[in-house]
Amino acid sequence: MQNVKISHNTQNAQNAKSAQIMDEILKKQLKTYPALSVTVLGTGAIEGAIPQKKYKSVYSIDINKQSIVIPNLQSSDLLVTNLLLEKMGYDFFLNIVKKVRPQFICCSFHGGNSLNITEEGLSSRLLELSYDLFSRNEISMPNGKTLFQLDFAISSPAFSVTEPVRSSYKVAGEELVSLSVYNVGFQKCEPLHKWGPGVRDHFLIHYIISGCGTYICMDKEYRLSAGDCFICYPNAEVSYCADKNAPWEYAWVGFNGADASLILNSTDFTVDAPFIRAASIHHGEAVTENIRKIYKARGNGFTNAIQMTGLLYELLAFFVKDSAKEAVPSMAQTYIKKAVEFISENYSYPISIEEIADFIGISRSQLFRCFDSVLGVSPKEYLTGYRIRQACHLLEDTSFSMTAIANSLGFDNSLYFSKAFHKEKGMSPSEYRKMKNNV
């Protein structure tokens, strides 16, 4: 009897946690999308999750309390169908979409559900109704199931988004050594929308599709507009703000790796002039389309990482082609490439900076100058940062102990590993693992 009681308690805890996750998802969906009217079909206390006085009209149904037959639905800007797909199926859902005809659709469903609702199937059905996949997310639920969260936006020529919309994707999968995509996305900003001041730990290119705004880098201010492109360098303090009357819309891609600096030094981007004017960009439409392809290739699998990196090389090649510079890597870039490759192959051992310098055939001081000029960090900082990134993967994807992870990454002991991790991430390894497991 005691085992049964423990089992019930565990199941109740899982159900409570799942309900909490669904409520958080709903609140985020309602906060993200610009809408004057909303139809919410879901589970749990959905009434309490809907912001008061935000919408002109609200229609909500808790499918745990009411029949699946839903009459008299009115037209709404936003349709949220958390878990409802698993009860109604494609045909009934599409009839609701045709009647509500929302600008945005948010859907959540479990993988391997009884009605065989899949990402490919749902995207295909909604594409027939002129909806494009806007963003996606996969969430591990307490019961072991995977929750797929897919958001769609109408793509008919007659529809024009007049409110600020942001679609972004942050990569959390395999990281390639030479070049890796960190994040990618698009945003139509609201007037005076601002990011910063702050710093990035990777390169970040923004291509301005329309409108204008101001970019501030290293205390220098630049006025930029449609067709221009600007870059944020790692560890450089920047801020950027959309214009009040004609706020910009831009596409961006963030990346890093040994090849990043080498390639960018062959473009017209420089630390002193971190932007390129539209007149010097002869492949503007291709740049936007290439970023869109990177976004469509998104995913945390190794295959996704390869495809996204291939498209990133293609994107950066446009900037190299448009540059008047001769694409010849400097000796410092060549040394850095060799150093990064050596680190990626030996980071699990207690390697020293002297060993890295000896492998390349240069002095320790010369290696330091190369790292500082090309990557903006010291060799030790890069080595520690690389190990911490690998630690994050192990903390998220394994149940290894802190000692086992420290030993696997070349740290002298678990205490030193914990201190280095806290300095880099602002939290302990155990806190990081707990945070990721609760997402």
C-alpha positions as CSV (number, residue, x, y, z in Angstrom):
1,M,0.0,0.0,0.0
2,Q,2.9,2.3,0.8
3,N,4.3,1.9,-2.7
4,V,1.0,2.9,-4.2
5,K,0.8,6.0,-2.1
6,I,4.3,7.1,-3.1
7,S,3.3,6.5,-6.8
8,H,0.2,8.6,-6.4
9,N,2.1,11.4,-4.7
10,T,4.7,11.4,-7.5
11,Q,2.0,11.5,-10.2
12,N,0.2,14.3,-8.4
13,A,3.4,16.3,-8.2
14,Q,4.1,15.7,-11.9
15,N,0.6,16.8,-12.8
16,A,0.9,20.0,-10.6
17,K,4.2,20.8,-12.2
18,S,2.9,20.2,-15.7
19,A,-0.1,22.5,-15.0
20,Q,2.3,25.2,-13.8
21,I,4.4,24.9,-17.0
22,M,1.3,25.2,-19.1
23,D,0.1,28.3,-17.2
24,E,3.6,29.9,-17.7
25,I,3.5,29.1,-21.4
26,L,0.0,30.6,-21.8
27,K,1.1,33.8,-19.9
28,K,4.1,34.1,-22.2
29,Q,2.0,33.6,-25.3
30,L,-0.5,36.2,-24.3
31,K,2.3,38.7,-23.5
32,T,4.3,38.1,-26.7
33,Y,1.7,38.7,-29.5
34,P,0.1,42.0,-30.3
35,A,-3.7,41.4,-30.3
36,L,-6.9,43.3,-29.4
37,S,-8.9,40.1,-29.2
38,V,-8.0,36.6,-28.1
39,T,-9.6,33.1,-28.1
40,V,-8.0,30.7,-25.6
41,L,-8.8,27.0,-25.7
42,G,-6.8,25.1,-23.1
43,T,-6.5,23.4,-19.7
44,G,-6.2,24.7,-16.2
45,A,-7.0,28.0,-14.7
46,I,-6.9,29.9,-18.0
47,E,-9.1,32.7,-16.8
48,G,-6.6,33.8,-14.2
49,A,-3.7,33.8,-16.7
50,I,-5.4,36.2,-19.2
51,P,-4.3,39.8,-18.5
52,Q,-7.1,42.0,-17.3
53,K,-8.1,45.0,-19.5
54,K,-5.6,44.1,-22.2
55,Y,-8.1,42.8,-24.8
56,K,-11.3,44.3,-26.2
57,S,-12.7,40.8,-26.3
58,V,-11.8,37.5,-24.7
59,Y,-13.2,34.0,-25.3
60,S,-11.8,31.2,-23.2
61,I,-12.7,27.5,-22.7
62,D,-11.2,25.1,-20.2
63,I,-11.5,21.8,-22.1
64,N,-11.3,19.9,-18.8
65,K,-14.6,21.4,-17.8
66,Q,-16.5,21.7,-21.1
67,S,-17.4,19.6,-24.1
68,I,-15.1,19.5,-27.1
69,V,-18.0,20.9,-29.1
70,I,-17.3,24.6,-29.1
71,P,-20.1,26.7,-30.7
72,N,-20.3,30.3,-31.6
73,L,-16.6,31.2,-31.8
74,Q,-16.0,34.8,-32.8
75,S,-13.2,36.3,-34.9
76,S,-10.1,37.0,-32.9
77,D,-6.6,38.4,-33.6
78,L,-4.9,35.6,-31.5
79,L,-5.9,32.0,-31.2
80,V,-4.2,29.9,-28.4
81,T,-4.9,26.1,-28.4
82,N,-2.7,24.6,-25.7
83,L,-3.2,20.8,-25.8
84,L,-6.5,21.1,-27.5
85,L,-5.2,19.5,-30.7
86,E,-4.8,16.2,-28.9
87,K,-8.6,16.1,-28.4
88,M,-10.0,17.7,-31.5
89,G,-7.7,16.5,-34.3
90,Y,-6.7,18.4,-37.5
91,D,-10.0,18.8,-39.3
92,F,-12.0,20.2,-36.3
93,F,-9.0,22.5,-35.5
94,L,-8.8,23.8,-39.1
95,N,-12.5,24.6,-39.1
96,I,-11.9,26.7,-35.9
97,V,-9.0,28.5,-37.6
98,K,-11.2,29.3,-40.7
99,K,-13.9,30.8,-38.4
100,V,-11.7,32.7,-36.0
101,R,-9.2,33.7,-38.8
102,P,-6.5,35.0,-36.3
103,Q,-3.3,36.8,-37.2
104,F,-1.4,34.6,-34.8
105,I,-1.9,31.0,-33.7
106,C,-0.1,29.4,-30.7
107,C,-0.3,25.6,-30.4
108,S,1.1,23.1,-27.8
109,F,0.9,19.3,-28.0
110,H,2.7,16.3,-26.7
111,G,4.9,14.2,-29.0
112,G,3.6,10.7,-29.7
113,N,0.0,11.7,-29.0
114,S,-2.9,9.4,-29.8
115,L,-4.1,11.5,-32.8
116,N,-0.6,11.6,-34.3
117,I,-0.4,15.4,-34.3
118,T,3.1,16.2,-35.5
119,E,5.0,19.4,-36.2
120,E,5.3,18.5,-39.9
121,G,1.6,17.7,-40.2
122,L,0.4,20.8,-38.4
123,S,2.8,23.1,-40.4
124,S,1.6,21.5,-43.7
125,R,-2.1,22.0,-42.9
126,L,-1.7,25.6,-41.7
127,L,0.5,26.4,-44.7
128,E,-2.5,25.6,-46.9
129,L,-4.3,28.4,-45.0
130,S,-1.5,30.9,-45.5
131,Y,0.2,30.5,-42.1
132,D,3.9,30.3,-41.7
133,L,5.7,28.7,-38.7
134,F,6.9,31.7,-36.6
135,S,8.7,30.0,-33.8
136,R,9.0,26.7,-32.1
137,N,10.2,25.3,-28.8
138,E,10.6,21.8,-27.2
139,I,10.0,21.4,-23.5
140,S,10.7,18.3,-21.4
141,M,7.7,17.7,-19.1
142,P,7.9,16.2,-15.6
143,N,6.1,13.0,-16.9
144,G,8.9,12.4,-19.4
145,K,6.9,13.5,-22.4
146,T,8.1,16.2,-24.8
147,L,5.9,19.2,-25.3
148,F,6.0,20.9,-28.7
149,Q,5.2,24.6,-28.7
150,L,4.6,26.0,-32.3
151,D,3.5,29.5,-33.1
152,F,2.3,30.6,-36.5
153,A,1.7,34.0,-38.2
154,I,-0.6,34.6,-41.2
155,S,1.4,35.2,-44.4
156,S,-1.2,36.3,-46.9
157,P,-0.2,39.4,-49.0
158,A,-3.2,41.2,-47.7
159,F,-1.9,40.9,-44.1
160,S,0.6,43.4,-42.8
161,V,2.0,43.3,-39.3
162,T,1.6,46.8,-37.9
163,E,2.7,46.0,-34.3
164,P,6.1,45.0,-33.0
165,V,6.8,41.4,-33.6
166,R,9.9,39.4,-32.6
167,S,10.9,35.9,-33.8
168,S,14.1,34.5,-32.5
169,Y,15.9,31.2,-31.9
170,K,18.8,30.5,-29.6
171,V,20.9,27.5,-30.3
172,A,21.5,25.1,-27.4
173,G,22.9,22.1,-29.2
174,E,26.3,21.0,-30.6
175,E,28.9,23.7,-31.0
176,L,31.3,23.5,-33.9
177,V,34.8,24.7,-33.3
178,S,35.5,26.7,-36.5
179,L,32.2,28.5,-36.7
180,S,28.9,28.1,-34.8
181,V,25.5,29.9,-35.0
182,Y,24.5,31.1,-31.5
183,N,21.2,32.7,-32.3
184,V,19.1,33.9,-35.2
185,G,15.9,35.9,-35.6
186,F,13.9,38.8,-36.9
187,Q,12.2,41.7,-35.2
188,K,9.9,44.5,-36.1
189,C,10.6,47.0,-33.3
190,E,8.3,49.4,-31.6
191,P,9.2,53.1,-31.6
192,L,12.2,53.7,-29.4
193,H,12.7,50.0,-28.6
194,K,16.2,49.7,-27.1
195,W,18.7,47.1,-26.3
196,G,21.7,47.9,-24.0
197,P,24.0,49.2,-23.0
198,G,25.5,45.8,-22.6
199,V,28.0,43.3,-24.0
200,R,27.8,40.1,-26.0
201,D,30.1,37.1,-25.7
202,H,29.9,36.5,-29.5
203,F,29.7,38.3,-32.8
204,L,26.2,39.6,-33.8
205,I,25.3,41.0,-37.2
206,H,22.1,43.0,-37.8
207,Y,20.8,43.7,-41.3
208,I,18.2,46.5,-41.4
209,I,15.3,45.5,-43.5
210,S,13.3,48.7,-43.1
211,G,13.1,51.9,-41.0
212,C,16.0,53.4,-39.1
213,G,17.6,53.7,-35.7
214,T,20.8,54.5,-33.8
215,Y,23.7,52.2,-33.0
216,I,26.2,53.2,-30.2
217,C,29.4,51.2,-30.0
218,M,32.4,52.2,-27.9
219,D,30.9,55.6,-27.1
220,K,30.5,56.4,-30.9
221,E,27.0,56.9,-32.3
222,Y,25.9,55.9,-35.8
223,R,22.6,56.7,-37.5
224,L,21.6,53.7,-39.6
225,S,18.7,53.0,-42.0
226,A,17.3,50.4,-44.3
227,G,19.9,48.4,-46.2
228,D,22.6,49.2,-43.7
229,C,24.2,46.5,-41.5
230,F,26.0,46.7,-38.2
231,I,28.0,44.3,-36.0
232,C,28.4,43.8,-32.3
233,Y,31.9,42.5,-31.4
234,P,32.4,40.2,-28.4
235,N,32.9,42.0,-25.1
236,A,32.4,45.5,-26.6
237,E,29.8,47.6,-24.9
238,V,27.0,48.5,-27.3
239,S,23.4,49.8,-27.4
240,Y,20.9,50.3,-30.2
241,C,17.6,52.0,-30.4
242,A,14.8,52.2,-33.0
243,D,13.7,55.5,-34.4
244,K,10.6,57.2,-32.8
245,N,8.8,57.8,-36.1
246,A,10.2,55.0,-38.4
247,P,11.3,52.2,-36.1
248,W,13.5,49.7,-37.8
249,E,12.9,46.1,-38.6
250,Y,16.0,43.9,-38.8
251,A,17.3,40.4,-39.1
252,W,20.2,39.1,-37.0
253,V,22.5,36.2,-36.6
254,G,24.9,35.6,-33.7
255,F,28.0,33.4,-34.1
256,N,31.5,32.6,-32.9
257,G,34.4,30.3,-33.6
258,A,38.0,30.2,-34.8
259,D,37.0,31.2,-38.4
260,A,34.8,34.1,-37.3
261,S,37.5,36.7,-36.8
262,L,39.4,35.4,-39.8
263,I,36.4,35.9,-42.1
264,L,35.2,39.2,-40.6
265,N,38.7,40.7,-41.0
266,S,38.2,40.2,-44.7
267,T,35.0,42.3,-44.8
268,D,34.4,46.0,-44.4
269,F,33.5,45.6,-40.7
270,T,36.0,47.0,-38.3
271,V,36.1,47.8,-34.6
272,D,36.5,51.5,-35.5
273,A,33.6,51.4,-38.0
274,P,31.3,48.5,-37.0
275,F,28.8,49.0,-39.8
276,I,28.5,48.8,-43.6
277,R,26.3,51.2,-45.6
278,A,23.7,50.0,-48.0
279,A,25.6,51.4,-50.9
280,S,28.4,49.0,-50.2
281,I,26.2,45.9,-49.8
282,H,25.3,44.5,-53.2
283,H,23.6,41.4,-51.9
284,G,21.0,42.9,-49.5
285,E,18.1,40.7,-50.5
286,A,20.4,37.7,-50.4
287,V,21.5,38.6,-46.9
288,T,17.9,38.7,-45.6
289,E,17.0,35.4,-47.4
290,N,20.1,33.7,-46.1
291,I,19.3,34.6,-42.5
292,R,15.8,33.4,-43.1
293,K,17.3,30.0,-44.3
294,I,19.4,29.8,-41.2
295,Y,16.3,30.4,-39.1
296,K,14.4,27.7,-41.0
297,A,17.3,25.2,-40.4
298,R,17.2,25.8,-36.7
299,G,17.4,23.0,-34.2
300,N,19.5,21.5,-31.5
301,G,20.6,18.4,-33.4
302,F,24.1,18.0,-34.8
303,T,22.7,17.9,-38.3
304,N,21.0,21.3,-37.7
305,A,24.3,22.7,-36.4
306,I,26.1,21.6,-39.6
307,Q,23.4,23.0,-41.9
308,M,23.2,26.3,-40.0
309,T,27.0,26.7,-40.1
310,G,27.1,26.0,-43.8
311,L,24.5,28.7,-44.4
312,L,26.4,31.1,-42.1
313,Y,29.6,30.6,-44.2
314,E,27.5,31.4,-47.3
315,L,26.2,34.6,-45.6
316,L,29.6,35.8,-44.5
317,A,30.8,35.2,-48.1
318,F,28.5,37.9,-49.3
319,F,30.2,40.5,-47.1
320,V,33.7,39.2,-48.2
321,K,32.6,39.5,-51.9
322,D,31.4,43.1,-51.4
323,S,34.6,44.1,-49.6
324,A,37.5,45.8,-51.3
325,K,39.9,44.0,-49.0
326,E,42.1,41.1,-50.1
327,A,40.9,38.0,-48.3
328,V,44.2,36.9,-46.9
329,P,44.4,35.8,-43.2
330,S,47.0,37.4,-41.0
331,M,49.6,35.3,-39.2
332,A,47.7,36.0,-35.9
333,Q,44.5,34.6,-37.3
334,T,46.4,31.5,-38.6
335,Y,47.9,31.0,-35.1
336,I,44.5,31.4,-33.4
337,K,42.9,28.8,-35.7
338,K,45.6,26.3,-34.8
339,A,45.3,27.2,-31.1
340,V,41.5,26.8,-31.1
341,E,41.8,23.4,-32.9
342,F,44.4,22.2,-30.3
343,I,42.1,23.3,-27.4
344,S,39.0,21.6,-28.9
345,E,41.0,18.3,-29.2
346,N,42.8,18.5,-25.8
347,Y,40.5,20.5,-23.4
348,S,39.7,17.3,-21.4
349,Y,43.4,17.1,-20.4
350,P,45.1,19.5,-17.9
351,I,46.8,21.4,-20.8
352,S,48.7,24.7,-20.1
353,I,49.1,27.8,-22.1
354,E,52.8,27.0,-22.6
355,E,51.7,23.7,-24.3
356,I,49.4,25.5,-26.6
357,A,52.2,28.0,-27.6
358,D,54.7,25.2,-28.0
359,F,52.3,23.3,-30.3
360,I,51.9,26.3,-32.6
361,G,55.6,27.2,-32.4
362,I,55.4,30.7,-30.8
363,S,56.1,32.2,-27.4
364,R,53.6,32.5,-24.6
365,S,53.6,36.3,-24.9
366,Q,53.1,36.2,-28.7
367,L,50.2,33.8,-28.2
368,F,48.7,36.2,-25.7
369,R,49.0,39.1,-28.2
370,C,47.3,37.0,-31.0
371,F,44.4,36.1,-28.8
372,D,44.0,39.6,-27.6
373,S,44.1,41.2,-31.1
374,V,41.9,38.6,-32.8
375,L,39.4,37.3,-30.2
376,G,39.7,40.1,-27.5
377,V,40.4,37.6,-24.7
378,S,43.5,35.9,-23.2
379,P,44.3,32.3,-24.1
380,K,43.5,31.3,-20.5
381,E,40.1,33.0,-20.7
382,Y,39.3,31.3,-24.0
383,L,40.3,27.9,-22.6
384,T,38.2,28.3,-19.5
385,G,35.3,29.6,-21.5
386,Y,35.5,26.7,-23.8
387,R,35.5,24.2,-20.9
388,I,32.6,25.9,-19.3
389,R,30.5,25.6,-22.5
390,Q,31.2,21.9,-22.6
391,A,30.3,21.7,-18.9
392,C,26.9,23.2,-19.7
393,H,26.2,20.4,-22.1
394,L,27.2,17.8,-19.5
395,L,25.1,19.4,-16.8
396,E,22.0,19.6,-19.1
397,D,22.3,16.2,-20.8
398,T,23.9,13.9,-18.2
399,S,23.6,13.0,-14.5
400,F,27.4,13.0,-14.0
401,S,28.6,14.1,-10.6
402,M,30.5,17.4,-10.3
403,T,33.7,15.5,-9.8
404,A,33.2,13.5,-12.9
405,I,32.4,16.6,-15.0
406,A,35.5,18.4,-13.6
407,N,37.7,15.5,-14.4
408,S,36.2,15.2,-17.9
409,L,37.0,18.9,-18.6
410,G,40.6,19.1,-17.5
411,F,40.0,21.0,-14.2
412,D,42.3,20.1,-11.3
413,N,39.4,19.4,-8.9
414,S,35.7,20.0,-8.5
415,L,36.1,23.0,-6.2
416,Y,38.2,24.8,-8.9
417,F,35.6,23.8,-11.5
418,S,32.8,25.2,-9.4
419,K,34.5,28.5,-8.8
420,A,35.4,28.9,-12.5
421,F,31.8,28.0,-13.5
422,H,30.3,30.5,-11.0
423,K,32.6,33.3,-12.3
424,E,31.5,32.6,-15.9
425,K,27.8,31.9,-15.4
426,G,27.0,33.8,-12.1
427,M,25.7,30.6,-10.5
428,S,27.0,27.2,-9.3
429,P,27.0,24.1,-11.6
430,S,24.3,22.5,-9.4
431,E,22.1,25.6,-9.6
432,Y,22.6,25.7,-13.4
433,R,21.6,22.0,-13.7
434,K,18.5,22.6,-11.5
435,M,17.5,25.6,-13.6
436,K,17.8,23.7,-16.9
437,N,15.9,20.7,-15.5
438,N,13.0,22.9,-14.5
439,V,12.6,24.6,-17.9
